[in-house]
Amino acid sequence: MEKIRIIWVGRNISPWTEITREYSKRINRYIKIGEILIKPSNKRSAALRIEDESIKILSKLENNDTNCVLDREGETISTYTFYKWLFNQLEEKRRRTVFIIGSSDGIGEKVLAKADKILSLSKMVFSYQLSKTILYEQIYRSVCIRYGIDYHRE
Amino acid sequence: MEKIRIIWVGRNISPWTEITREYSKRINRYIKIGEILIKPSNKRSAALRIEDESIKILSKLENNDTNCVLDREGETISTYTFYKWLFNQLEEKRRRTVFIIGSSDGIGEKVLAKADKILSLSKMVFSYQLSKTILYEQIYRSVCIRYGIDYHRE
């Protein structure tokens, strides 16, 4: 059963998908990870698109999971703090951890209200493809710290 | 003539290279950008590798350029602040801007001493492939702000 899930709004675009697929493959050797892709809304305004996408995201959330929303206004943490937090959810609390990445329009208030953690990867604005890639790399890096694989250096 | 140059220590690995090449192509329509690749040192210790790579990096630096070193301990700035700073170098100061990305061993003190700016992309540790991709995306995003291309949203 999946222990980590990434719910994201966007489209699979090569060569980004090849990169995240490779990280997924490596992570899967240690922890089951999966993705749920939500197609971007085609409503006219950003507000309507966010509302539309929020409904779809909310329908995918389940009770007892830890929900972590990626948002630029969130908390910025180091890789090591991320690793400690992630494995605390997985191993101490025994909770599946769900990461949520919105579209370039942003993330809805109703989704933010369901967040156990709001995480910012950077003060900079990144495309969702880039955010997803960074997230996968940080999860893989955490797995490497946890299982003593030579990859991460402080 | 190149207005932006990226000096980086690493290896061209597909599919990362396809992504940065695509950004480079898009940026080049507006501003000339180029790369200098430095092969990672194969010395035994990290300290020796850093020293080796620093000598090679320093040999590529030229007077009158603005040197910006990427380092996790540097300044974290927003995309908009990055854009303002970059175009101030390029258009007001009329200086070529050189970005320097070290290997996973880190960046040498002698290179840091040549920096006009030390920039941190995040509090997290990223691979050099990921750092380079983020840098390209931020440069492209800045070009989009400058030339009114619909890509960046706050």
Chai-1 contact restraints between the chains, C-beta under 6 A:
chainA,res_idxA,chainB,res_idxB,connection_type,confidence,min_distance_angstrom,max_distance_angstrom,comment,restraint_id
A,P15,B,P15,contact,1.0,0.0,6.0,A-B,restraint_1
A,P15,B,E18,contact,1.0,0.0,6.0,A-B,restraint_2
A,P15,B,I19,contact,1.0,0.0,6.0,A-B,restraint_3
A,E18,B,P15,contact,1.0,0.0,6.0,A-B,restraint_4
A,I19,B,P15,contact,1.0,0.0,6.0,A-B,restraint_5
A,T76,B,K123,contact,1.0,0.0,6.0,A-B,restraint_6
A,S78,B,K123,contact,1.0,0.0,6.0,A-B,restraint_7
A,T79,B,M124,contact,1.0,0.0,6.0,A-B,restraint_8
A,T79,B,V125,contact,1.0,0.0,6.0,A-B,restraint_9
A,S104,B,R153,contact,1.0,0.0,6.0,A-B,restraint_10
A,L121,B,S122,contact,1.0,0.0,6.0,A-B,restraint_11
A,S122,B,L121,contact,1.0,0.0,6.0,A-B,restraint_12
A,S122,B,S122,contact,1.0,0.0,6.0,A-B,restraint_13
A,K123,B,T76,contact,1.0,0.0,6.0,A-B,restraint_14
A,K123,B,S78,contact,1.0,0.0,6.0,A-B,restraint_15
A,M124,B,T79,contact,1.0,0.0,6.0,A-B,restraint_16
A,V125,B,T79,contact,1.0,0.0,6.0,A-B,restraint_17
A,L130,B,E137,contact,1.0,0.0,6.0,A-B,restraint_18
A,E137,B,L130,contact,1.0,0.0,6.0,A-B,restraint_19
A,Q138,B,M124,contact,1.0,0.0,6.0,A-B,restraint_20
A,R153,B,S104,contact,1.0,0.0,6.0,A-B,restraint_21
